[in-house]
Amino acid sequence: MGSDGHSEREHFFGAAKVVAALTVLSRVLGMVRDMAILAMGATRRTDAFWVAFKVPNVFRRLFGEGALAAAFVPVFTDVSEAHGWDRARLVLANAAGLLALVLAVILVLAEVFLAAVLLWTPLDWDNALLVRLVMLLLPFMFTICLLALGSAALQCKGHFAYPAFAPILLNIFLIAAAAAIHLFGLGAGDTGLYLLCLGTVAAGVTQLIGVVWLLGRMQLAAMPRLRPLLSETRRVAGLILPMMIPLGVVQFSSLFNGLYAWVMTAATEGSTITIFGWSLSKPLTEGVVTRLYAAERMYNFPLGILAISLATAVFPLFSRYAARNDISGLRQATNRALRLCLFLGVPAGVALMLLARPALTLIYCHGDFLAKDADRAADILRLYCIGMWAYFANHILLRAFFAQKDTRIPMHLALWRAIVNILLVMTLVFTPLAAGVFGMATAVTSSVHALVLVWILHRRWGHIGLGRILRSVVRTAVATACMAGAILAVCRFWPADAASLEHWTEAGKITGVCIVCGGVAFLVAAWAMRSRELAELWGAARHEQPDEPAEPL
């Protein structure tokens, strides 16, 4: 490919740095948000809020980072390349009108159903609270999905800043709501939870107004329209349903984990559940959903900053190569993105596993979130971290399939993954693993899923550059071992006693020193081995290496 192709490729990989920078700010504010909210403690009430918060969040992550973009971006890119931006604007208006109609129907039906449950079904106080919170949060689903559609169009136009900035608005609104809760002493009852819900909905409205304004500035805005239903819109609709299955698995599993943990929590001493005529003691304790959320947020921090930023930025590039039937370019871009993800994901998982307890103490041990809550959340987090490399890789691998409009294979694999994950959680929660099963099941199924996707792409393309990937993984593993050694040495010779690490200030000191020492060890080792991925991240690699010939691996 000539200089134009190289410039285009570097633009999209360079955009990942912009997305990552904004995402870092968003994630930092997200941590502040979580610190303020989790300071309310790990109780049955806060468990209800986090379960309810997962419902619209599934739609946010599924559409904002998944199926909607995966279906819309390839079609929208094809239209803009073949017919220009005027036709693309009409497709966007048509898709927006159809999506708004579908979301409105879902919202109204869901609200009516939940209202009927609340009015005519005898519910315990905790289940009634859960239903009310879900009803308050559902409108966020409507605004966030339309935001995702507009953001996908902006990304195809090469504008990545606002889609990455929009979550910052949500965090600002929730931080303000949490501050009001603590300022006016509303954390003990239900009122504070209602205020958090209203702040979430208000943030969604503000985000949507922002993306509509920016689409107008980019000359992509048009009044949503249902008719005529364009052929391109039908293509998007045909792609989105099967894509929702593979990309929705992680999000559905997260929602299922929250709901299952809610059901399996012993609200009172000696609570039991009957399964196939057997009466079993509920294996989980009050506050488990809140602790599970804390663990998920910790492992999603590096995932959101690094993997999702890269995958979001390179997906339009994948789609352009696929639209031109440039398999060589698609293979090189996938190989490069995959190597970068593993270079970042492997050390991130190991570091977070080693620093789970002090990191959780630093971020969350404030107010009524106690050291015992951090201990239990750390046990879950360590098991999640086993699959960190796979969480990173799956974002790239799935987009390689979707760029080629292949939904069948990811759908079938995702179905098996969902079934295995649910079975593991449902059965092993009664073992000594208890709440740890949520992390273990996710790590195991994600790892197998990533390996199978790599094998399929390798066979489909003749090769995917496995030798190049494996050599990169070996260098990354050696650098990660150096990092782990540095972290363990700091922990071994840290002067403070273990009891003092239960306070967030001392935990912050050791976490900071470990991150600096471990990071320096990793970077020095990677530099000594002349890691190409390190050079690419620092912008030193100005030209792609030529695609390697087929390898026997």
Number of C-alpha atoms within 10 A of each C-alpha: 8 6 8 9 12 14 12 12 18 18 15 21 23 17 22 22 17 17 24 22 18 22 26 20 16 24 22 16 20 22 20 18 21 20 21 23 26 24 18 22 24 19 19 20 23 25 27 26 24 22 25 25 22 22 21 20 21 20 24 22 20 26 26 23 20 24 24 27 29 31 26 25 25 24 23 27 22 19 18 17 14 12 11 12 17 12 15 22 21 20 27 25 20 23 25 23 18 19 19 18 14 12 17 15 10 14 18 12 12 15 18 12 13 14 15 11 14 16 11 8 10 10 13 8 9 14 17 16 19 19 19 18 23 23 18 19 23 24 23 25 23 24 22 26 25 26 25 25 21 25 26 28 24 21 21 21 16 14 18 23 18 18 25 21 17 24 21 23 18 23 23 19 21 28 23 14 24 26 15 16 21 17 10 9 12 16 21 15 11 14 12 20 25 18 17 25 24 19 22 24 23 18 23 25 17 15 23 20 12 15 22 18 13 17 17 11 10 12 12 22 19 16 12 17 17 16 9 8 14 13 10 21 22 14 13 21 17 12 21 20 15 20 26 20 23 26 25 23 21 21 21 18 21 22 21 18 23 25 19 17 28 23 14 23 22 19 18 10 9 9 14 17 15 10 8 5 7 9 11 13 16 21 19 19 19 20 22 24 29 26 28 27 20 25 25 19 18 21 22 19 18 20 22 18 22 24 27 24 26 27 27 27 25 26 27 25 25 29 27 22 20 22 19 12 12 13 15 17 21 23 22 19 23 24 20 19 22 23 22 24 26 24 26 22 25 22 23 20 25 21 20 24 22 19 23 24 23 27 22 26 29 22 20 27 25 19 14 15 22 18 19 12 22 25 18 17 27 28 19 25 31 23 21 28 30 22 26 28 25 25 28 28 27 23 25 25 23 24 24 24 21 24 24 18 18 16 22 15 14 20 20 13 16 23 14 15 23 21 13 16 25 18 12 18 25 16 11 17 20 17 11 10 16 17 27 23 24 29 24 24 22 27 22 19 20 25 18 14 21 21 14 12 19 19 13 15 17 18 10 10 14 14 20 27 22 18 15 14 16 13 13 18 17 12 20 27 18 15 27 27 18 20 27 23 16 21 24 15 14 17 17 9 8 13 9 12 9 10 8 11 19 21 16 19 15 19 23 18 14 22 24 14 15 23 17 15 18 26 21 15 21 24 18 15 20 23 15 11 13 12 18 19 24 18 14 17 13 9 11 11 13 10 10 13 8 8 14 14 10 14 13 9 10
